[in-house]
Amino acid sequence: MVLVSTTSSAAPARGPMAALTERAADCLAPSPGGLRARKKQQRHAALVDAAQTLVLERGLDAVTVEDICAQVGVSPRTFFNYFASKDDAVLGAEDVAVRPETAAAFVAGGPTGALLDDLEVVVADLLVHQPLTPERMARTLELLQREPRLLTHHMTWMDGHRAQLIELFEARRREHPFVPDPELLALVVMSLLHASTREWHKDQDVGMADHLRTVVNQLRALLQDTART
């Protein structure tokens, strides 16, 4: 749902939190997706689920791309439209870059103008669009413990994602200078993603993006406490 701001001379004054909520909601509005997009998401999920289930049953080296395709009922050619390798499918690796509209608003100094608030919007955008289920997360964690090669692959993927974030933050700093180093901001974002996902794993009654606010509030409390000492 998009919160639409209306302007009226008789409208009551709004607090800063209300303004932040509206501006962030505009950036996090879902991108339109039709039947084709939904089918693509469903096939992606089916390939991940099949790959993970087979590897848990047989071991990583005993499962082939053809095995995964047979489980889902697609061709290897279709498989490689979704994943570059078997390991990518097992990990459910995909491009989780910030949406172009959210990235553009961030680089332009928005959506709020406050760096930490805007970082929260970036993290929320990443969390909202993660196709993760509790079952898939549990399987992924088990596979990372079982298969050292997958852990190495996952770390490489994380490094690539961190590099994309650094580029985003450097682009904003060129337009709207700020003090923190972009590499530090990338580490903060990765930590917020990890902490929000961890909290969601413990409490799945709400989504990961809903847990983000609690995590950010903890960070704010830490910063405020540090400033007082």
C-alpha positions in Angstrom: 0.0 0.0 0.0 1.3 3.4 -0.9 0.7 6.3 1.5 -0.2 9.3 -0.5 0.6 12.8 0.9 -2.1 15.4 0.3 -1.4 19.1 0.6 -3.9 21.5 2.0 -3.7 24.9 3.7 -6.1 23.6 6.4 -4.2 20.4 7.0 -2.8 19.9 10.5 1.0 19.9 10.9 2.6 16.5 10.7 5.5 15.3 12.8 8.8 14.2 11.3 8.0 10.5 11.8 4.8 10.9 9.7 6.8 12.5 6.9 9.5 9.8 7.1 6.8 7.1 6.9 5.2 8.7 3.8 8.5 9.3 1.9 9.8 5.8 2.7 6.5 4.2 1.7 6.7 5.9 -1.7 10.1 4.3 -2.3 9.0 0.9 -1.1 5.8 0.7 -3.2 5.7 -2.7 -4.9 6.8 -2.8 -8.5 4.0 -3.8 -10.9 4.3 -7.5 -11.8 2.1 -9.5 -14.1 1.4 -13.1 -14.6 4.7 -13.7 -16.4 6.7 -12.2 -13.5 4.8 -14.4 -11.0 5.4 -17.5 -13.0 9.1 -16.7 -13.2 9.2 -16.2 -9.4 7.4 -19.5 -8.9 9.8 -21.4 -11.2 12.8 -19.8 -9.5 11.5 -21.0 -6.1 10.7 -24.5 -7.4 14.3 -24.9 -8.7 15.8 -23.7 -5.4 13.5 -26.0 -3.4 14.3 -29.0 -5.6 18.1 -28.3 -5.6 18.2 -28.0 -1.8 16.1 -31.0 -1.2 18.1 -33.2 -3.5 21.5 -32.0 -2.1 20.3 -32.6 1.5 19.3 -36.2 0.5 22.3 -37.1 -1.6 25.1 -34.6 -1.0 26.3 -31.8 -3.2 28.6 -33.8 -5.5 25.9 -36.5 -6.1 23.4 -34.0 -7.6 23.5 -32.7 -11.2 21.7 -29.9 -12.9 19.8 -32.6 -14.9 18.6 -34.1 -11.6 17.2 -30.7 -10.5 15.6 -30.1 -13.9 13.9 -33.5 -13.8 12.5 -32.8 -10.4 10.9 -29.5 -11.6 10.1 -30.6 -15.2 12.2 -28.1 -17.0 15.2 -28.3 -19.4 18.8 -27.5 -18.5 18.5 -24.5 -20.9 15.7 -23.1 -18.8 17.7 -23.8 -15.6 20.5 -21.6 -16.9 18.1 -18.8 -17.5 17.7 -18.6 -13.8 21.1 -19.7 -12.4 24.7 -19.7 -13.5 25.6 -22.9 -11.7 24.2 -25.7 -9.6 25.7 -24.1 -6.5 23.8 -20.9 -7.2 20.5 -22.8 -7.3 21.3 -24.7 -4.1 21.9 -21.3 -2.3 19.0 -19.6 -4.0 21.5 -16.9 -5.2 20.1 -14.2 -7.3 20.5 -10.5 -8.0 19.1 -8.8 -4.9 20.3 -5.3 -5.9 18.3 -2.3 -4.6 15.5 -1.5 -7.0 16.4 1.2 -9.5 13.8 3.6 -8.3 14.9 3.2 -4.7 18.6 3.6 -5.6 17.8 6.7 -7.7 16.0 8.3 -4.7 18.8 7.4 -2.4 21.6 8.9 -4.7 19.5 12.0 -5.1 19.6 12.5 -1.3 16.3 10.9 -0.4 13.9 9.8 0.5 14.3 11.7 3.8 17.6 13.5 3.6 18.8 11.8 6.8 21.5 9.3 6.0 20.5 6.6 8.6 16.8 6.9 7.8 17.6 6.6 4.1 19.9 3.5 4.8 16.9 2.0 6.6 14.8 2.4 3.4 17.5 0.8 1.3 17.7 -2.2 3.7 13.9 -2.5 3.8 13.8 -2.5 0.0 16.2 -5.4 0.0 14.3 -7.3 2.6 10.9 -6.8 1.1 11.9 -8.4 -2.2 13.7 -11.4 -0.8 11.9 -14.6 -1.8 12.7 -16.4 1.4 10.5 -18.8 3.4 11.3 -20.3 6.9 11.8 -23.7 5.4 14.2 -22.5 2.7 16.2 -20.5 5.3 16.5 -23.6 7.5 17.6 -25.7 4.6 20.2 -23.1 3.5 21.7 -22.8 7.0 22.0 -26.6 7.2 23.6 -26.8 3.7 26.1 -24.1 4.6 27.1 -26.2 7.6 27.3 -29.4 5.6 29.1 -28.2 2.5 32.2 -26.1 2.8 32.2 -25.3 -0.9 28.8 -23.7 -0.6 30.0 -21.5 2.3 32.9 -20.3 0.2 30.5 -19.6 -2.7 28.1 -17.7 -0.4 30.9 -15.5 0.9 32.0 -14.7 -2.7 28.4 -13.7 -3.5 28.2 -11.5 -0.4 31.4 -9.7 -1.4 29.9 -8.9 -4.7 26.8 -7.6 -3.1 28.8 -5.5 -0.7 30.7 -4.0 -3.7 27.4 -3.0 -5.3 26.4 -1.2 -2.1 29.7 0.6 -1.9 29.1 1.9 -5.5 25.7 3.1 -4.5 27.0 5.0 -1.4 29.9 6.5 -3.4 27.3 7.8 -5.9 25.3 9.5 -3.2 28.4 11.0 -1.5 29.4 12.6 -4.8 26.1 14.3 -5.0 25.5 14.9 -1.3 28.7 14.7 0.7 28.7 12.9 4.0 31.4 11.8 6.5 31.1 8.0 6.9 33.1 5.9 4.6 31.0 4.0 2.0 32.7 0.7 2.9 31.6 1.3 6.5 28.1 2.0 5.4 28.1 -1.2 3.4 29.1 -3.2 6.5 26.3 -1.5 8.4 23.7 -2.4 5.8 25.0 -6.0 5.7 24.7 -6.2 9.5 21.2 -4.8 9.4 20.2 -7.4 6.8 21.7 -10.2 8.9 20.2 -9.0 12.2 16.7 -8.5 10.7 16.8 -11.9 9.1 17.9 -13.5 12.4 15.1 -11.8 14.3 12.6 -13.0 11.6 13.9 -16.5 12.0 13.0 -16.3 15.7 9.6 -14.6 15.1 8.0 -15.3 11.8 4.6 -13.7 12.6 5.7 -10.6 10.8 8.0 -10.1 7.8 11.7 -9.4 7.8 11.2 -5.7 6.9 9.0 -5.4 10.0 11.8 -6.6 12.2 14.1 -4.0 10.6 12.6 -1.1 12.6 13.4 -2.8 15.9 17.0 -3.5 14.8 17.5 0.1 13.6 16.1 1.4 16.9 18.7 -0.7 18.8 21.4 0.9 16.6 20.0 4.4 17.3 20.0 3.7 21.0 23.6 2.5 20.8 24.6 5.7 19.0 22.8 7.9 21.4 24.3 6.2 24.4 27.8 6.5 22.9 27.2 10.3 22.2 26.4 10.8 25.9 29.6 9.2 27.2 
